[in-house]
Amino acid sequence: MTALLEVEGLSVHFETARGVVRAVEDLSFAVERGQTVALVGESGSGKSTAALSLLRLLPAGASKIAAGRVRLDGRDLLALPPRQLRDVRGAQVGMIFQDPMMALNPVYTIGRQIAETLRLHLGLAGPAAEARAIELLRRVQVPAPEQRIHQYPHNLSGGMRQRVMMAIALACRPALLIADEPTTALDVTVQAQVLALIDELKAELGMAVLLITHDLAVVWETAQRVIVLYAGRKVEEGPVGRILTRPRHPYTAGLLRAAQWAADGDRLAEIPGTVPSPHAMPPGCAFAPRCALAEDRCRRQAPPLRTLEPGHVAACFRAEEIAP
């Protein structure tokens, strides 16, 4: 069966005063119907850029989709004219943006912002749109929705604003939900509530979910497959249970160690060094300057993605040597 979302060879570049920045390079993956796929990596790894490029939401002029195809249910989104793409955004693909305070319009009420999506894609207006907005807020567990629709984003807590974003994203029962760091800046209790709600709505609506996160605990709890990005490239992909217990790329293994307390309980393990500047990418493997396993060929040649087990790929010459 054809996957709902198929991304093939996606490359996204930015024009800067210092030259071209290759923010995402040759990224391919698929998301099946009803499946949650997580994109993980440090800040600057290209996660959000990849997600925004799927719906061509990156700033025009400065950014360029240099190569690739993005097919949603067989249609190439990168080839659609702007009007047809607007029909896809919000209706077939919903998106929860990373910062709801920035994504919501501060001068419009919550109800008006939900109603805008309902009007554009479902033709609802007036009392019908208001009733549907109240129903959506109630569905995402916003208390007193009849009062909330008349409030503004600054009247709500961070958790409530995130739920409003979810209501807007789910208003048209999309086939795909893109959730970009949906629990950023939320306390642990609210994080758990938001993630549980996404999972519940996914099951109810039969959605696929593309989850962008840096939190491996969230990946373990919610996703079926995980894609690890480093410096704009995919370095490992596979089932969550396999990747998080038997990583085969040193970067993935480093992320897992950094998420756990060291044996003495006093220090956290860390990945030495920093992500290379996009203006000065090293030759060969971009992770080589930080990798304890790096050898001469790693610094000369970028390792290709190799299939290690069915459904599990990694871009490392020494993948078999990494301890589970």
Residue pairs with C-beta under 8 A, 6 or more apart in sequence:
1 32
2 73
2 74
3 30
3 31
3 32
3 33
4 31
4 32
4 33
4 72
4 73
4 175
4 176
4 208
5 30
5 31
5 54
5 70
5 71
5 72
5 176
5 208
5 210
6 30
6 69
6 70
6 71
7 27
7 28
7 29
7 30
7 50
7 54
7 68
7 69
7 70
7 71
8 28
8 68
8 69
8 70
8 71
9 26
9 27
9 28
9 67
9 68
9 69
10 24
10 26
10 27
10 28
10 50
10 53
10 65
10 67
10 68
10 69
10 70
11 22
11 24
11 25
11 26
11 27
11 65
11 66
11 67
11 68
12 22
12 23
12 24
12 46
12 49
12 50
12 53
12 58
12 63
12 64
12 65
12 66
13 20
13 21
13 22
13 23
13 63
13 64
13 66
14 20
14 21
14 23
14 62
14 63
14 64
15 61
15 62
15 63
15 64
16 62
16 279
18 279
19 279
21 278
21 279
22 232
22 278
22 281
23 46
23 49
23 232
23 278
24 46
24 49
24 50
24 53
24 232
24 233
25 232
25 233
26 67
26 68
26 233
26 234
27 46
27 50
27 68
27 229
27 232
27 233
27 234
28 234
29 37
29 227
29 234
29 237
30 37
31 37
31 176
31 208
31 209
31 210
32 208
33 175
33 206
33 208
34 202
34 206
34 207
34 208
35 208
35 209
35 224
35 225
36 199
36 202
36 208
36 209
36 210
36 211
36 222
36 223
36 224
36 225
37 208
37 209
37 210
37 211
37 223
37 224
37 225
37 226
37 227
38 211
38 212
38 213
38 218
38 219
38 222
38 223
38 225
38 226
38 227
38 240
39 47
39 50
39 51
39 210
39 211
39 212
39 213
39 227
39 229
40 47
40 213
40 214
40 216
40 219
40 226
40 227
40 228
40 229
40 255
41 47
41 214
41 228
41 229
41 230
41 255
42 214
42 230
42 255
42 275
43 214
43 275
44 231
44 275
44 278
45 229
45 230
45 231
45 232
45 275
46 229
46 231
46 232
46 233
47 180
47 212
47 213
47 214
47 229
48 98
48 180
48 181
48 212
49 58
49 232
50 229
51 95
51 178
51 180
51 210
51 212
52 58
52 180
53 63
53 65
53 70
54 70
54 77
54 93
54 178
54 210
55 77
55 85
55 88
55 89
55 93
55 95
55 178
56 65
56 77
56 78
56 85
57 95
58 65
65 78
68 78
69 76
69 78
70 76
70 77
70 78
71 77
72 88
72 92
72 93
72 175
72 176
73 92
73 175
77 85
77 88
80 88
86 120
87 121
89 95
90 117
90 120
90 121
90 168
90 169
90 171
90 172
90 174
91 121
91 172
91 174
92 172
92 174
92 175
92 176
93 174
93 175
93 176
93 177
93 178
94 168
94 169
94 170
94 171
94 172
94 174
94 176
94 177
94 178
95 169
95 177
95 178
95 179
95 180
96 162
96 165
96 166
96 169
96 177
96 178
96 179
96 180
96 182
97 103
97 165
97 180
98 180
98 181
98 184
98 212
99 184
99 185
100 153
100 158
100 161
100 162
100 164
100 165
101 153
101 154
101 158
101 161
103 165
104 110
104 113
104 153
104 161
104 164
104 165
105 113
105 153
106 152
106 153
106 154
107 152
108 152
109 149
109 150
109 151
109 152
110 133
110 137
110 148
110 149
110 150
110 151
110 152
110 153
110 156
110 164
111 130
111 133
111 134
111 148
111 149
111 150
113 164
113 168
114 129
114 132
114 133
114 136
114 137
114 149
114 164
114 167
114 168
114 171
115 124
115 125
115 129
115 130
115 132
115 133
117 168
117 171
117 172
118 124
118 125
118 129
118 132
118 133
118 171
118 172
119 125
119 129
121 171
121 172
122 132
122 171
122 172
124 132
130 149
132 171
133 145
133 149
133 167
134 145
134 146
134 149
135 145
136 167
136 170
136 171
137 145
137 148
137 149
137 163
137 164
137 167
138 145
139 167
139 170
139 201
140 163
140 164
140 166
140 167
140 170
140 197
140 201
141 163
141 193
141 197
142 148
142 160
142 163
142 164
142 167
148 156
148 160
148 164
153 161
153 164
156 164
158 185
158 186
158 190
159 186
159 187
159 190
159 193
159 194
162 182
162 183
162 186
162 190
162 194
163 194
163 197
165 182
166 182
166 194
166 197
166 198
166 201
169 177
170 177
170 201
170 205
173 205
174 205
174 207
175 207
175 208
176 207
176 208
176 209
176 210
177 198
177 202
177 207
177 208
177 209
177 210
178 209
178 210
178 212
179 198
179 209
179 210
179 211
179 212
180 212
181 212
181 213
181 214
182 194
182 195
182 198
182 211
182 213
183 190
183 191
183 194
183 195
183 213
183 215
183 218
186 194
191 218
195 218
195 221
195 222
198 209
198 222
199 222
201 207
202 208
202 209
209 222
211 218
211 219
211 222
211 223
213 219
216 244
216 255
216 256
216 259
217 259
219 226
219 240
219 244
220 240
220 244
223 240
224 239
224 240
225 237
225 238
225 239
225 240
225 311
226 237
226 238
226 239
226 240
226 243
226 244
227 234
227 236
227 237
228 234
228 235
228 236
228 237
228 243
228 249
228 251
228 252
228 255
229 235
230 251
230 275
230 286
230 287
231 275
231 276
231 278
231 281
231 286
231 287
232 278
233 286
233 315
234 305
234 315
235 249
235 251
235 252
235 287
235 314
235 315
235 316
236 243
236 247
236 248
236 249
236 251
236 252
236 312
236 313
236 314
236 315
237 243
237 305
237 312
237 313
237 314
238 309
238 311
238 312
238 313
239 311
239 312
242 309
242 311
242 312
243 252
243 312
244 256
245 324
246 324
247 253
247 256
247 322
247 324
248 308
248 312
248 314
248 316
248 319
248 320
248 322
249 287
249 314
249 315
249 316
249 319
249 322
250 287
250 291
250 292
250 293
250 316
250 318
250 322
251 271
251 287
251 290
251 291
252 314
253 322
253 323
254 269
254 271
254 290
255 271
257 269
258 268
258 269
258 270
258 271
260 268
260 269
261 268
262 268
262 269
271 290
272 290
273 289
273 290
274 290
276 282
276 286
276 289
282 288
282 289
282 299
283 299
283 300
284 297
284 298
284 299
284 300
284 301
284 302
285 291
285 294
285 298
285 299
285 301
285 302
285 303
285 315
285 316
286 302
287 294
288 294
288 298
288 299
291 298
293 316
293 318
293 321
293 322
295 317
295 318
297 317
298 317
302 315
303 315
303 316
303 317
304 315
305 313
305 314
305 315
306 313
306 314
306 315
306 316
306 319
307 313
308 314
308 319
308 320
316 322
